[in-house]
Each structure stands twice: as C-alpha cells, then as structure tokens.
Amino acid sequence: MQQPIPKEFLLQVFPFYFAFDERLSFVHGGHSFSKLVENVSIGTSIFDFLELQRPQIPAISIHNIIENQRSIFVFRLLSSKIDLKGQIVYSEVDNLFFFLGSPAVKEANELIKNRLTLNDFALHDNTMEFLFILQAYQNQLNMRLADKNKELEYKQHEIEAQNEELKQQREEILSINERLEELVVKRTEELHKTIDNLYVQNQNLEQFSYIVSHNIRSPIARIMGLLQLFDYQNINNSFNIQVLQYIDECANNLNNIIADLSEIISIRKNLEKNKEYVALQANAESILESLKSEIIQTNAKITIESKGIDTIFSIKAYLQSILYNLVSNALKYKSSLRTPQITIVFQQVKGNLEIIVRDNGIGIDLENISEYQIFGLYKRVHNHVEGKGLGLYLVKTQVEALNGKIELTSTLGEGTTFTVTLPI
C-alpha cells in the first residue's frame, strides 16, 4: 500500500525538488528551489519559468513526460539559465509528479550569484539511490503499518472477548429473569393453593363448630334431661329402665359422632404416613370383593378399565376408602327400573391419575342441589336409603388430603359420574 511522500523527507533528500500536477501546474517546491525561482504562484505552468532541454520530446505534454519517465530530465531556469538535472517520479497517492534533482553547477561563482551554498544541494545526484531510499522508507512505513494492524487485531480480539462476555452476562441475566418469572409463577400457584387450603380448612372448622355445638350437645342435653327424669328412689321400676335405654341410645349416638370426628381428624394427621405403591386394578378388585354381597343382591354389573397407568404412590387406606364409598353409593342409589351398570376407570391425564366411577342409578338434580348438600358432613340428598351422610364427606376430605379434587356430573333419572383427580 503506497503512502504519501512527506515534504520533510523531500526537503532533506532533494531540497531542489518541485512538484506539479497533470496539467503541468506548479504545486510546491523545496526551499533551495525557491532560491532559484522566486515568487512562483501555485497553479502557474512550470514552463513559465522552465525550459526542457532533455530528453527531446516532440510536444511537451503530461503523456509524453510519463512515456519518458525513466529518462534523465534537464530543465533550464529561464531567469538564471541554470540547468536542473534529475528524474521525474509520479506518486499515485498524491496524484502529483515530483522532479527530484539538483542544479548542474560548473563554476563556484554561479553558487555565489544565486545565493547557493553546499547545504542547498542534495546528498547525492543518483536517482536510483533515491529510489532505494524511498523503498526503504516505504518498507519502514509498511512495518509500522503491520505493527499497527497487529495492535488493531489484538484490540479486535479484546473487543470480541468483551462482547462474548457481555453476551454471556446478558444470557445469564435473561436466564435469571426467566427463573425469577418461573419462581414468581410457582410461588403464586403455591399461594393460591394455600389460600384454597385455608378456605377448605375454614369450612371444616365451621362444620366442626356446627358438630360440636349441635350434634354433640344435642345427645348430651338429652342425657342430662333424662337423668333429671330418673327416679333415684325406685331404681328398678319400669320407667327407669326405659330412661336408661334412652340414655344408652344417646350415648351410642354420641360415641358414633366422636368416632366420625376421630376418623376425619386422622385423615389430616396421618397424611404423610404409610405411603406405598398401590396396584390400582388389584385394589379395585379387593373393594369389589368386600362389597360382594351387595353386588349379588343388586345383580350389578361392574367393569374395571385401566388406561395407561397401573400403580400410584399414595396412601392405600385412603384409596380403598375413596373407591369403597363411591362404589357403595352407586349400589345404594341404584334405579329400580334397570340393572345397575357401574364402570370404574383408571387413566392418566396431564400427569394426574383420574379415577372415574360411573353408574346408571337414580341421579341427582344438580340444578336444585348444592355441592355442600352432596359433600357436607351428615348431609344427604336422598333419604329413602339408609345412611348418615358421612361417606361422600370422607371421600372429599381424603381426596383433598392427597392434594386432589373430586367433581361430579349427573342427570336425574339417568345416573351419576364421579371423577377423582390425584397428582402422580
């Protein structure tokens, strides 16, 4: 890559140099040249103050000068008649022609006449030597340029390394943001679950409060009332015997209520105990075996379907209780108009286990009966069948204790489907 020719370099090596452009117009000259040619303006034609002596060119033009560039040029100054001898070099970068030479002085008085000293002359008159110097100077510039390129390359590597580091930091920040968003979503879901659990627990507390205030106090109040009627003077009379029978009945009722409460409390208390792998098909068959007499009595047809899941890690007693109560309910609330058809389905849906119990029984009028009436403690939908309203409450309590949910669909006179969803 060619570099511009510095004036300082020309002044040191060729103080008599002068430069002209392609229109043969003067551009600038050395300080020794200005002693020989004074008051030359930029743009003046060089042939206003010079006359070409050699080489012999038919017509003076830039083209002919270029054609004879390798020749020795001799210019005569029109003012002093001194000849300047040298070569013409073209610089592409400067887009200029440089005459590089010195005066051909033969006598010392010519120096004095033109106010020249030995310091005004070039170090040599050999143009080839100058070209070698110029090449050496060019090589030196190339070496400097190579050093600069290496420096720039090193800087480029540093910038690329910094960019890569920034990219990694940016990716880490994005990753942290994504994890934070996931954490916020997870924490929000956990908060919603906690709120739902608190809501359920609050409902349970309300039910317990009702049980304590009504179901327990009622038999106690009856017992206290009966004790007031007891004839302590005639202990063995028939009236006392009847009173004792009533007291025994109230005590048994109270005992049953306390037993129910104990069972409900144990569901929450023993949630993390006795978890094991439960074979769903075998568990269902075991439940049907325990209900064998009811199945034979009702002539029910029961089928079991397993779709993509065979086992679950859970509390076996809860799964048995849930399935037992759902199948028992289906048998209790059968339709008298048709043979009971009960289907039990185990299937995996979106990472959860679904237990479906479908029957063709009498159904439920869901438009007029609330969910609380169906799943509430001691709540019953149909009163023509014996029961105390505890089974579905236990099912719902056990399902929620396993972090699951229970839903139902039903059509009055056609049948009911319960769907239990449990996390795997």
TIKE-897392 format. One record per residue (C-alpha): chain; residue number from 1; x, y, z. Coordinates in steps of 0.05 Angstrom, whole numbers, plus 5000, padded with zeros to 4 digits. Layout:
{"A", NUM, {X, Y, Z}};
...
***
This chain:
{"A", 1, {5000, 5000, 5000}};
{"A", 2, {5033, 5065, 4976}};
{"A", 3, {5040, 5122, 5025}};
{"A", 4, {5042, 5197, 5011}};
{"A", 5, {5112, 5226, 5002}};
{"A", 6, {5125, 5272, 5062}};
{"A", 7, {5151, 5342, 5047}};
{"A", 8, {5201, 5336, 5104}};
{"A", 9, {5232, 5276, 5071}};
{"A", 10, {5237, 5311, 5004}};
{"A", 11, {5267, 5373, 5035}};
{"A", 12, {5320, 5332, 5068}};
{"A", 13, {5339, 5289, 5008}};
{"A", 14, {5322, 5334, 4949}};
{"A", 15, {5319, 5407, 4970}};
{"A", 16, {5314, 5428, 4896}};
{"A", 17, {5253, 5386, 4883}};
{"A", 18, {5189, 5414, 4855}};
{"A", 19, {5120, 5382, 4846}};
{"A", 20, {5069, 5393, 4790}};
{"A", 21, {5003, 5363, 4772}};
{"A", 22, {4977, 5331, 4708}};
{"A", 23, {4961, 5400, 4679}};
{"A", 24, {5035, 5417, 4687}};
{"A", 25, {5017, 5467, 4740}};
{"A", 26, {5065, 5483, 4797}};
{"A", 27, {5042, 5457, 4865}};
{"A", 28, {5102, 5465, 4913}};
{"A", 29, {5178, 5462, 4915}};
{"A", 30, {5237, 5454, 4961}};
{"A", 31, {5270, 5512, 4999}};
{"A", 32, {5332, 5510, 4953}};
{"A", 33, {5289, 5511, 4892}};
{"A", 34, {5254, 5574, 4917}};
{"A", 35, {5322, 5609, 4918}};
{"A", 36, {5329, 5598, 4843}};
{"A", 37, {5256, 5612, 4825}};
{"A", 38, {5224, 5667, 4867}};
{"A", 39, {5152, 5688, 4871}};
{"A", 40, {5123, 5628, 4835}};
{"A", 41, {5049, 5620, 4849}};
{"A", 42, {5013, 5555, 4857}};
{"A", 43, {4978, 5538, 4792}};
{"A", 44, {5030, 5572, 4748}};
{"A", 45, {5052, 5530, 4689}};
{"A", 46, {5122, 5502, 4701}};
{"A", 47, {5142, 5523, 4631}};
{"A", 48, {5131, 5595, 4650}};
{"A", 49, {5197, 5591, 4688}};
{"A", 50, {5229, 5528, 4658}};
{"A", 51, {5252, 5503, 4591}};
{"A", 52, {5260, 5429, 4576}};
{"A", 53, {5330, 5413, 4550}};
{"A", 54, {5328, 5337, 4553}};
{"A", 55, {5301, 5289, 4533}};
{"A", 56, {5280, 5311, 4465}};
{"A", 57, {5204, 5309, 4465}};
{"A", 58, {5166, 5329, 4402}};
{"A", 59, {5109, 5360, 4442}};
{"A", 60, {5110, 5375, 4515}};
{"A", 61, {5051, 5341, 4549}};
{"A", 62, {5039, 5301, 4611}};
{"A", 63, {5031, 5239, 4568}};
{"A", 64, {5100, 5247, 4537}};
{"A", 65, {5131, 5262, 4605}};
{"A", 66, {5102, 5197, 4631}};
{"A", 67, {5127, 5159, 4570}};
{"A", 68, {5198, 5185, 4585}};
{"A", 69, {5194, 5179, 4660}};
{"A", 70, {5255, 5133, 4664}};
{"A", 71, {5298, 5184, 4626}};
{"A", 72, {5342, 5237, 4657}};
{"A", 73, {5308, 5305, 4653}};
{"A", 74, {5345, 5371, 4646}};
{"A", 75, {5306, 5434, 4657}};
{"A", 76, {5336, 5504, 4646}};
{"A", 77, {5313, 5560, 4690}};
{"A", 78, {5292, 5618, 4646}};
{"A", 79, {5313, 5671, 4697}};
{"A", 80, {5383, 5647, 4716}};
{"A", 81, {5398, 5598, 4658}};
{"A", 82, {5418, 5545, 4710}};
{"A", 83, {5403, 5474, 4689}};
{"A", 84, {5367, 5427, 4737}};
{"A", 85, {5384, 5354, 4726}};
{"A", 86, {5345, 5295, 4755}};
{"A", 87, {5286, 5247, 4746}};
{"A", 88, {5211, 5254, 4749}};
{"A", 89, {5173, 5207, 4796}};
{"A", 90, {5097, 5200, 4798}};
{"A", 91, {5061, 5190, 4865}};
{"A", 92, {4992, 5159, 4858}};
{"A", 93, {4972, 5176, 4928}};
{"A", 94, {4990, 5249, 4920}};
{"A", 95, {4969, 5248, 4846}};
{"A", 96, {5030, 5291, 4833}};
{"A", 97, {5094, 5289, 4793}};
{"A", 98, {5159, 5303, 4830}};
{"A", 99, {5223, 5327, 4797}};
{"A", 100, {5279, 5300, 4840}};
{"A", 101, {5347, 5330, 4823}};
{"A", 102, {5396, 5387, 4834}};
{"A", 103, {5430, 5444, 4795}};
{"A", 104, {5485, 5425, 4747}};
{"A", 105, {5533, 5480, 4771}};
{"A", 106, {5602, 5482, 4737}};
{"A", 107, {5633, 5543, 4769}};
{"A", 108, {5635, 5568, 4841}};
{"A", 109, {5614, 5639, 4822}};
{"A", 110, {5547, 5610, 4799}};
{"A", 111, {5535, 5590, 4871}};
{"A", 112, {5550, 5659, 4897}};
{"A", 113, {5509, 5692, 4842}};
{"A", 114, {5448, 5651, 4861}};
{"A", 115, {5460, 5654, 4936}};
{"A", 116, {5471, 5579, 4940}};
{"A", 117, {5514, 5541, 4990}};
{"A", 118, {5534, 5468, 4994}};
{"A", 119, {5478, 5456, 5044}};
{"A", 120, {5428, 5473, 4990}};
{"A", 121, {5448, 5412, 4949}};
{"A", 122, {5421, 5341, 4954}};
{"A", 123, {5462, 5288, 4989}};
{"A", 124, {5471, 5254, 4921}};
{"A", 125, {5451, 5262, 4849}};
{"A", 126, {5437, 5188, 4834}};
{"A", 127, {5362, 5178, 4825}};
{"A", 128, {5367, 5103, 4834}};
{"A", 129, {5397, 5114, 4902}};
{"A", 130, {5338, 5158, 4919}};
{"A", 131, {5290, 5104, 4897}};
{"A", 132, {5324, 5054, 4942}};
{"A", 133, {5318, 5104, 4999}};
{"A", 134, {5246, 5115, 4981}};
{"A", 135, {5235, 5039, 4981}};
{"A", 136, {5269, 5033, 5049}};
{"A", 137, {5224, 5089, 5075}};
{"A", 138, {5164, 5053, 5045}};
{"A", 139, {5185, 4987, 5079}};
{"A", 140, {5193, 5024, 5145}};
{"A", 141, {5123, 5052, 5137}};
{"A", 142, {5097, 4982, 5119}};
{"A", 143, {5129, 4954, 5182}};
{"A", 144, {5097, 5008, 5223}};
{"A", 145, {5031, 4994, 5188}};
{"A", 146, {5039, 4919, 5203}};
{"A", 147, {5052, 4935, 5276}};
{"A", 148, {4990, 4979, 5277}};
{"A", 149, {4950, 4923, 5244}};
{"A", 150, {4973, 4874, 5297}};
{"A", 151, {4955, 4923, 5351}};
{"A", 152, {4887, 4933, 5319}};
{"A", 153, {4878, 4858, 5313}};
{"A", 154, {4895, 4849, 5386}};
{"A", 155, {4846, 4904, 5404}};
{"A", 156, {4794, 4869, 5359}};
{"A", 157, {4805, 4804, 5397}};
{"A", 158, {4797, 4841, 5462}};
{"A", 159, {4732, 4873, 5438}};
{"A", 160, {4706, 4806, 5413}};
{"A", 161, {4724, 4774, 5481}};
{"A", 162, {4688, 4831, 5516}};
{"A", 163, {4628, 4824, 5470}};
{"A", 164, {4626, 4749, 5484}};
{"A", 165, {4630, 4762, 5559}};
{"A", 166, {4574, 4814, 5552}};
{"A", 167, {4533, 4764, 5512}};
{"A", 168, {4543, 4711, 5566}};
{"A", 169, {4524, 4761, 5620}};
{"A", 170, {4463, 4781, 5580}};
{"A", 171, {4443, 4708, 5572}};
{"A", 172, {4454, 4697, 5647}};
{"A", 173, {4410, 4757, 5663}};
{"A", 174, {4356, 4732, 5616}};
{"A", 175, {4362, 4663, 5648}};
{"A", 176, {4357, 4693, 5717}};
{"A", 177, {4296, 4734, 5695}};
{"A", 178, {4263, 4671, 5667}};
{"A", 179, {4278, 4633, 5731}};
{"A", 180, {4250, 4691, 5772}};
{"A", 181, {4187, 4692, 5729}};
{"A", 182, {4180, 4617, 5738}};
{"A", 183, {4192, 4625, 5813}};
{"A", 184, {4140, 4680, 5817}};
{"A", 185, {4090, 4637, 5779}};
{"A", 186, {4107, 4577, 5824}};
{"A", 187, {4102, 4619, 5887}};
{"A", 188, {4036, 4648, 5862}};
{"A", 189, {4008, 4579, 5849}};
{"A", 190, {4031, 4557, 5918}};
{"A", 191, {3998, 4618, 5949}};
{"A", 192, {3933, 4603, 5912}};
{"A", 193, {3937, 4531, 5937}};
{"A", 194, {3950, 4556, 6008}};
{"A", 195, {3891, 4603, 6003}};
{"A", 196, {3847, 4547, 5976}};
{"A", 197, {3871, 4501, 6033}};
{"A", 198, {3856, 4556, 6083}};
{"A", 199, {3787, 4564, 6053}};
{"A", 200, {3775, 4489, 6058}};
{"A", 201, {3802, 4487, 6129}};
{"A", 202, {3758, 4545, 6147}};
{"A", 203, {3698, 4507, 6121}};
{"A", 204, {3719, 4446, 6160}};
{"A", 205, {3725, 4488, 6223}};
{"A", 206, {3655, 4515, 6211}};
{"A", 207, {3629, 4444, 6204}};
{"A", 208, {3666, 4422, 6266}};
{"A", 209, {3637, 4481, 6303}};
{"A", 210, {3568, 4461, 6280}};
{"A", 211, {3581, 4389, 6302}};
{"A", 212, {3606, 4410, 6370}};
{"A", 213, {3550, 4460, 6380}};
{"A", 214, {3493, 4416, 6355}};
{"A", 215, {3509, 4343, 6341}};
{"A", 216, {3548, 4333, 6406}};
{"A", 217, {3510, 4380, 6451}};
{"A", 218, {3443, 4351, 6429}};
{"A", 219, {3454, 4280, 6456}};
{"A", 220, {3488, 4308, 6518}};
{"A", 221, {3428, 4353, 6531}};
{"A", 222, {3382, 4293, 6522}};
{"A", 223, {3423, 4252, 6570}};
{"A", 224, {3422, 4308, 6622}};
{"A", 225, {3346, 4315, 6613}};
{"A", 226, {3335, 4240, 6620}};
{"A", 227, {3378, 4239, 6683}};
{"A", 228, {3331, 4292, 6713}};
{"A", 229, {3273, 4245, 6700}};
{"A", 230, {3308, 4186, 6732}};
{"A", 231, {3275, 4162, 6796}};
{"A", 232, {3332, 4152, 6843}};
{"A", 233, {3284, 4127, 6898}};
{"A", 234, {3257, 4069, 6856}};
{"A", 235, {3315, 4049, 6814}};
{"A", 236, {3285, 3984, 6788}};
{"A", 237, {3218, 4009, 6764}};
{"A", 238, {3199, 4003, 6691}};
{"A", 239, {3203, 4078, 6678}};
{"A", 240, {3276, 4080, 6699}};
{"A", 241, {3291, 4021, 6654}};
{"A", 242, {3262, 4059, 6595}};
{"A", 243, {3301, 4121, 6614}};
{"A", 244, {3365, 4081, 6617}};
{"A", 245, {3350, 4053, 6548}};
{"A", 246, {3343, 4124, 6521}};
{"A", 247, {3408, 4144, 6556}};
{"A", 248, {3444, 4084, 6525}};
{"A", 249, {3417, 4104, 6456}};
{"A", 250, {3441, 4176, 6465}};
{"A", 251, {3509, 4152, 6490}};
{"A", 252, {3517, 4107, 6428}};
{"A", 253, {3498, 4164, 6383}};
{"A", 254, {3549, 4209, 6417}};
{"A", 255, {3602, 4155, 6412}};
{"A", 256, {3588, 4148, 6337}};
{"A", 257, {3596, 4223, 6327}};
{"A", 258, {3662, 4223, 6366}};
{"A", 259, {3686, 4164, 6324}};
{"A", 260, {3668, 4201, 6260}};
{"A", 261, {3706, 4262, 6284}};
{"A", 262, {3766, 4220, 6302}};
{"A", 263, {3767, 4188, 6233}};
{"A", 264, {3763, 4257, 6200}};
{"A", 265, {3819, 4284, 6244}};
{"A", 266, {3862, 4223, 6230}};
{"A", 267, {3858, 4237, 6155}};
{"A", 268, {3895, 4303, 6163}};
{"A", 269, {3940, 4277, 6218}};
{"A", 270, {3965, 4215, 6181}};
{"A", 271, {3974, 4246, 6112}};
{"A", 272, {4049, 4234, 6105}};
{"A", 273, {4047, 4165, 6137}};
{"A", 274, {4044, 4096, 6104}};
{"A", 275, {4052, 4118, 6032}};
{"A", 276, {4066, 4060, 5985}};
{"A", 277, {4058, 4037, 5913}};
{"A", 278, {3986, 4016, 5903}};
{"A", 279, {3965, 3970, 5846}};
{"A", 280, {3901, 4002, 5821}};
{"A", 281, {3869, 3940, 5789}};
{"A", 282, {3882, 3896, 5849}};
{"A", 283, {3858, 3950, 5897}};
{"A", 284, {3793, 3956, 5858}};
{"A", 285, {3782, 3881, 5857}};
{"A", 286, {3793, 3879, 5932}};
{"A", 287, {3739, 3932, 5942}};
{"A", 288, {3690, 3894, 5898}};
{"A", 289, {3705, 3831, 5939}};
{"A", 290, {3687, 3867, 6003}};
{"A", 291, {3621, 3890, 5970}};
{"A", 292, {3607, 3822, 5941}};
{"A", 293, {3541, 3811, 5979}};
{"A", 294, {3514, 3879, 5958}};
{"A", 295, {3534, 3866, 5885}};
{"A", 296, {3500, 3798, 5885}};
{"A", 297, {3438, 3826, 5920}};
{"A", 298, {3431, 3882, 5868}};
{"A", 299, {3453, 3839, 5809}};
{"A", 300, {3500, 3896, 5790}};
{"A", 301, {3547, 3891, 5730}};
{"A", 302, {3614, 3924, 5746}};
{"A", 303, {3673, 3933, 5697}};
{"A", 304, {3743, 3958, 5710}};
{"A", 305, {3784, 3995, 5657}};
{"A", 306, {3858, 4015, 5663}};
{"A", 307, {3884, 4064, 5611}};
{"A", 308, {3959, 4078, 5613}};
{"A", 309, {3970, 4073, 5688}};
{"A", 310, {3975, 4013, 5735}};
{"A", 311, {4003, 4039, 5801}};
{"A", 312, {4007, 4103, 5843}};
{"A", 313, {4050, 4121, 5903}};
{"A", 314, {3998, 4142, 5955}};
{"A", 315, {3963, 4122, 6019}};
{"A", 316, {3930, 4055, 6005}};
{"A", 317, {3877, 4062, 6060}};
{"A", 318, {3853, 4128, 6031}};
{"A", 319, {3848, 4100, 5960}};
{"A", 320, {3809, 4040, 5987}};
{"A", 321, {3762, 4085, 6027}};
{"A", 322, {3751, 4132, 5967}};
{"A", 323, {3735, 4076, 5919}};
{"A", 324, {3694, 4037, 5970}};
{"A", 325, {3648, 4096, 5986}};
{"A", 326, {3638, 4115, 5912}};
{"A", 327, {3621, 4043, 5891}};
{"A", 328, {3578, 4033, 5954}};
{"A", 329, {3540, 4097, 5938}};
{"A", 330, {3529, 4073, 5866}};
{"A", 331, {3499, 4008, 5893}};
{"A", 332, {3456, 4044, 5945}};
{"A", 333, {3426, 4094, 5897}};
{"A", 334, {3411, 4045, 5840}};
{"A", 335, {3350, 4054, 5797}};
{"A", 336, {3293, 4005, 5806}};
{"A", 337, {3278, 4009, 5731}};
{"A", 338, {3343, 3977, 5706}};
{"A", 339, {3400, 3931, 5724}};
{"A", 340, {3457, 3971, 5757}};
{"A", 341, {3515, 3983, 5710}};
{"A", 342, {3577, 4010, 5744}};
{"A", 343, {3643, 4027, 5708}};
{"A", 344, {3709, 4041, 5744}};
{"A", 345, {3762, 4075, 5701}};
{"A", 346, {3836, 4089, 5718}};
{"A", 347, {3870, 4135, 5668}};
{"A", 348, {3929, 4183, 5665}};
{"A", 349, {3912, 4254, 5642}};
{"A", 350, {3963, 4311, 5641}};
{"A", 351, {4008, 4279, 5693}};
{"A", 352, {3950, 4262, 5740}};
{"A", 353, {3911, 4200, 5758}};
{"A", 354, {3837, 4202, 5744}};
{"A", 355, {3792, 4153, 5780}};
{"A", 356, {3723, 4153, 5748}};
{"A", 357, {3662, 4117, 5778}};
{"A", 358, {3602, 4119, 5731}};
{"A", 359, {3533, 4090, 5745}};
{"A", 360, {3464, 4088, 5715}};
{"A", 361, {3427, 4100, 5780}};
{"A", 362, {3374, 4150, 5801}};
{"A", 363, {3419, 4210, 5790}};
{"A", 364, {3420, 4278, 5825}};
{"A", 365, {3384, 4343, 5808}};
{"A", 366, {3446, 4388, 5807}};
{"A", 367, {3405, 4449, 5788}};
{"A", 368, {3370, 4448, 5855}};
{"A", 369, {3421, 4414, 5900}};
{"A", 370, {3486, 4448, 5920}};
{"A", 371, {3555, 4416, 5925}};
{"A", 372, {3554, 4427, 6000}};
{"A", 373, {3490, 4387, 6005}};
{"A", 374, {3525, 4329, 5969}};
{"A", 375, {3593, 4331, 6003}};
{"A", 376, {3577, 4364, 6070}};
{"A", 377, {3584, 4326, 6136}};
{"A", 378, {3519, 4290, 6154}};
{"A", 379, {3486, 4318, 6091}};
{"A", 380, {3442, 4272, 6049}};
{"A", 381, {3410, 4281, 5980}};
{"A", 382, {3363, 4221, 5982}};
{"A", 383, {3330, 4199, 6047}};
{"A", 384, {3296, 4136, 6024}};
{"A", 385, {3361, 4097, 6032}};
{"A", 386, {3393, 4083, 6099}};
{"A", 387, {3455, 4126, 6114}};
{"A", 388, {3481, 4182, 6156}};
{"A", 389, {3515, 4229, 6105}};
{"A", 390, {3587, 4213, 6122}};
{"A", 391, {3612, 4173, 6061}};
{"A", 392, {3620, 4228, 6009}};
{"A", 393, {3646, 4276, 6062}};
{"A", 394, {3701, 4227, 6078}};
{"A", 395, {3715, 4218, 6003}};
{"A", 396, {3723, 4293, 5993}};
{"A", 397, {3765, 4301, 6055}};
{"A", 398, {3812, 4244, 6035}};
{"A", 399, {3818, 4268, 5963}};
{"A", 400, {3836, 4338, 5986}};
{"A", 401, {3885, 4310, 6037}};
{"A", 402, {3921, 4277, 5977}};
{"A", 403, {3922, 4346, 5942}};
{"A", 404, {3869, 4323, 5894}};
{"A", 405, {3799, 4344, 5875}};
{"A", 406, {3732, 4310, 5863}};
{"A", 407, {3679, 4330, 5812}};
{"A", 408, {3613, 4301, 5790}};
{"A", 409, {3564, 4304, 5733}};
{"A", 410, {3494, 4276, 5740}};
{"A", 411, {3427, 4274, 5706}};
{"A", 412, {3366, 4259, 5747}};
{"A", 413, {3337, 4192, 5728}};
{"A", 414, {3398, 4172, 5685}};
{"A", 415, {3459, 4166, 5730}};
{"A", 416, {3519, 4199, 5762}};
{"A", 417, {3594, 4203, 5746}};
{"A", 418, {3645, 4219, 5800}};
{"A", 419, {3716, 4239, 5776}};
{"A", 420, {3773, 4239, 5826}};
{"A", 421, {3837, 4273, 5803}};
{"A", 422, {3901, 4258, 5842}};
{"A", 423, {3973, 4281, 5828}};
{"A", 424, {4020, 4225, 5809}};
***
